[in-house]
């Protein structure tokens, strides 16, 4: 069910709230489900401008290595299982690598959410020809759905939101009873690299990091049962301390990595089990189920 982003009452396909008079607007052909509160908040408007700048830069030239992103997207997709005949939502579609894969898997309905219009605009033509695919401009901390989705996915979003609790509550509200949430976030990351003193030009990037324990704590606290963790995102420079203590073993490790993977961004293709044994992972993925507390 679609809900009003302001008062959270149910709204029909007229997309106008009869309770608080919120109504749908459009930006560059994209439906905007931003609340009146968000639109009036100067900090949030600065946040939107920040991510419009990031997305413009990212679309002009990929901020992350594109091969690494593709390999990571394929791994993340493999954790989802079948989505056929399911209602699915991706929060934070970015350049759309995962979203395109989800479209190909023929879910019953697919909704993509992002705060950045430049990322969303590419799907205008697709939406004209596919009634079961929709993208909207919305705040991840205020997803305008209730009891709608069988599956919600969010890859590298949790570290960006202002309020983690609001985001997780919003995801949980949007899921059907026993719906599944799959979330990926950087693992034990040094977020000092996003300081302006370290050369970062953006005002908002990664605002926090997570360990397995802290991620499990916030997910369970928000009403999710963690079913499984996956660790991925491997680079040979993140090798385990064992290799650094022995020059010969270190030499063999580096030689094997270069022989197997000619590009350092391709190392992440390694199996997760072997990769985690040899290297510290860069990403952690939690597969969760909504707990029905009713």
C-alpha positions in Angstrom: 0.0 0.0 0.0 1.3 3.5 -0.9 1.3 5.9 2.0 1.5 9.6 2.4 5.1 10.6 3.2 3.9 13.3 5.5 1.1 11.7 7.7 1.7 8.1 6.6 -2.0 7.5 5.9 -3.0 5.3 3.0 -3.4 7.1 -0.3 -5.0 5.9 -3.5 -3.8 6.1 -7.1 -4.8 9.8 -7.3 -1.6 10.3 -5.2 -3.2 13.0 -3.1 -3.6 12.7 0.6 -7.1 13.5 1.8 -5.9 13.8 5.4 -3.0 16.3 5.1 -3.4 17.5 1.5 0.1 16.2 0.4 0.1 15.6 -3.3 2.5 14.0 -5.8 4.9 16.2 -7.7 7.3 15.4 -10.5 11.0 16.3 -11.2 12.2 15.6 -14.7 9.4 13.2 -15.2 10.2 11.3 -11.9 7.5 11.0 -9.3 8.6 12.7 -6.1 7.4 11.2 -2.8 9.4 13.7 -0.7 7.5 15.0 2.4 6.8 18.6 2.9 9.1 18.4 5.9 12.0 17.2 3.8 11.4 19.9 1.2 11.4 22.6 3.9 14.5 21.3 5.6 17.6 23.2 4.5 20.0 20.5 5.7 18.1 17.8 3.7 18.1 20.0 0.6 21.9 20.4 0.9 22.0 16.6 1.2 20.1 16.2 -2.0 22.3 18.7 -3.8 25.3 16.8 -2.5 24.1 13.5 -4.0 23.1 15.1 -7.2 26.7 16.3 -7.5 28.0 12.8 -6.7 25.7 11.1 -9.2 26.6 13.6 -12.0 30.3 12.9 -11.3 29.7 9.2 -11.1 27.7 9.0 -14.4 30.4 11.1 -16.2 33.2 8.9 -14.9 32.7 6.0 -12.5 33.9 6.9 -9.0 34.6 3.3 -8.2 36.2 0.8 -10.6 33.4 -0.4 -12.8 34.7 -4.0 -13.0 34.8 -4.2 -9.2 31.2 -2.9 -9.0 30.0 -5.4 -11.6 31.6 -8.4 -9.8 30.2 -7.1 -6.4 26.8 -6.7 -8.0 26.8 -10.2 -9.3 27.7 -11.5 -5.9 25.0 -9.5 -4.1 22.4 -10.6 -6.7 23.4 -14.3 -5.9 22.4 -13.8 -2.3 18.8 -12.8 -3.2 17.4 -16.1 -4.5 14.5 -16.2 -6.9 12.4 -13.0 -7.2 9.9 -14.2 -9.7 6.3 -13.2 -8.9 7.5 -11.2 -5.9 7.1 -7.5 -5.1 10.6 -6.1 -4.9 12.1 -2.7 -3.9 15.7 -1.5 -4.3 16.6 1.4 -2.1 19.4 3.4 -3.6 19.6 2.2 -7.2 22.6 4.3 -8.1 23.9 3.6 -11.7 21.4 0.8 -11.9 23.6 -2.3 -12.3 21.6 -4.3 -9.7 18.3 -2.7 -10.7 18.8 -3.8 -14.4 19.5 -7.4 -13.2 16.3 -7.3 -11.1 14.3 -6.2 -14.1 15.6 -9.2 -16.1 14.5 -11.6 -13.3 10.8 -10.7 -13.9 9.5 -9.9 -10.5 5.8 -9.3 -10.1 6.5 -5.6 -9.4 9.7 -3.7 -9.0 10.2 -0.3 -7.4 13.5 1.6 -7.4 14.1 4.4 -4.9 16.9 7.0 -4.9 17.4 10.6 -3.7 19.2 11.5 -6.8 17.3 12.5 -10.0 20.3 12.0 -12.3 20.4 8.3 -11.4 16.6 7.9 -11.8 16.1 9.7 -15.2 17.5 6.8 -17.3 14.5 4.7 -16.4 11.9 7.1 -17.8 11.7 5.3 -21.1 11.7 1.9 -19.5 8.7 2.8 -17.3 6.7 3.9 -20.4 6.9 0.3 -21.7 6.9 -1.8 -18.5 3.9 -1.3 -16.1 5.6 -3.5 -13.5 8.7 -1.3 -13.1 8.7 2.1 -11.4 11.3 4.4 -10.0 10.6 7.2 -7.5 12.4 10.1 -5.8 12.1 9.4 -2.1 13.9 9.6 1.2 15.3 6.2 2.2 14.4 7.1 5.8 10.7 7.6 4.8 9.8 4.9 2.2 6.2 5.7 1.1 4.9 2.1 1.4 3.3 -0.1 4.0 3.2 -4.0 3.9 4.0 -3.9 0.2 7.2 -5.8 -0.6 8.3 -9.4 -0.3 11.9 -8.3 -0.7 13.8 -5.0 0.0 17.4 -4.7 -1.0 19.8 -1.9 -0.2 23.5 -2.1 -1.3 25.8 0.5 0.2 23.1 2.7 1.5 23.1 2.2 5.3 26.4 4.1 5.7 24.9 7.2 3.9 21.6 7.8 5.7 21.3 10.5 8.4 19.3 8.3 10.8 19.9 4.5 10.7 16.9 3.8 12.9 14.5 5.8 10.7 15.8 4.0 7.6 15.5 0.5 9.2 12.0 1.3 10.6 11.0 2.6 7.2 12.2 -0.6 5.5 10.5 -2.8 8.0 7.2 -0.9 7.6 7.4 -1.4 3.8 7.8 -5.2 4.0 5.0 -7.7 4.2 5.0 -10.0 7.2 8.0 -12.3 7.1 9.4 -10.2 4.2 13.1 -10.3 3.5 15.6 -7.5 3.7 19.1 -7.9 2.2 21.5 -5.1 3.1 25.2 -4.5 2.2 27.5 -2.0 3.9 31.2 -1.4 4.1 32.8 -3.6 6.8 35.0 -2.1 9.5 35.9 0.8 7.2 38.2 3.7 8.0 35.9 6.6 7.3 38.6 9.2 7.9 39.2 9.0 4.1 35.9 11.0 3.7 37.3 14.0 5.6 37.7 17.2 3.7 41.2 17.3 5.2 41.9 14.0 3.4 40.8 15.6 0.1 37.2 14.5 -0.1 35.2 17.2 -2.0 31.7 16.1 -0.9 30.0 17.2 2.3 28.2 13.9 2.9 29.6 10.5 2.1 30.0 7.6 4.5 28.8 8.8 7.9 29.5 5.6 9.9 30.9 2.1 9.7 29.8 -1.3 10.9 31.3 -4.5 12.3 29.4 -7.8 12.1 28.4 -7.3 15.8 27.2 -3.7 15.4 25.3 -4.4 12.2 23.5 -7.4 13.9 22.7 -5.2 16.9 20.9 -2.4 14.9 19.1 -4.9 12.6 17.7 -7.0 15.5 16.9 -3.8 17.4 14.8 -2.7 14.4 12.7 -5.9 14.4 14.7 -8.1 12.0 16.0 -11.6 12.4 19.4 -12.0 10.8 19.4 -15.3 8.8 22.9 -15.1 7.3 26.0 -12.9 6.8 28.1 -12.8 3.7 31.6 -11.2 3.6 32.9 -10.0 0.2 34.8 -7.2 -1.5 38.4 -8.4 -1.6 41.7 -6.6 -2.4 45.1 -8.2 -2.1 46.4 -5.2 -0.2 44.0 -6.2 2.6 45.9 -9.5 3.1 45.9 -11.1 6.5 48.7 -10.3 9.0 50.1 -13.8 8.5 51.5 -12.9 5.1 53.1 -9.7 6.4 55.0 -11.5 9.0 56.8 -13.9 6.6 58.5 -12.4 3.5 58.4 -15.6 1.6 54.7 -16.3 2.2 54.0 -12.7 1.3 55.9 -13.1 -1.9 54.0 -16.2 -2.9 50.7 -14.6 -2.0 51.4 -11.5 -4.2 52.7 -13.7 -7.0 49.6 -15.9 -7.0 47.2 -13.0 -6.9 48.9 -11.3 -9.8 49.0 -14.5 -11.9 45.3 -15.3 -11.2 44.0 -11.7 -11.3 45.8 -9.3 -13.6 43.9 -6.4 -12.3 43.7 -5.7 -8.6 40.0 -4.8 -8.9 39.3 -8.4 -10.2 40.5 -10.0 -7.0 37.0 -9.7 -5.6 35.9 -12.5 -8.0 37.5 -15.0 -5.5 35.2 -17.2 -3.6 34.0 -15.6 -0.4 35.3 -18.4 1.8 38.8 -18.4 0.4 38.8 -14.6 0.1 37.9 -14.2 3.8 40.6 -16.6 4.8 43.3 -14.8 2.9 42.1 -11.1 3.1 40.0 -8.8 5.2 36.7 -8.2 3.4 35.6 -4.7 2.5 31.9 -5.4 2.6 29.4 -7.2 4.9 26.0 -8.4 3.7 23.1 -9.3 6.1 20.1 -11.4 4.9 17.3 -10.7 7.3 13.6 -11.5 7.8 11.0 -9.2 9.3 9.8 -10.4 12.6 6.0 -10.2 13.0 5.5 -8.7 16.4 1.7 -8.6 16.1 
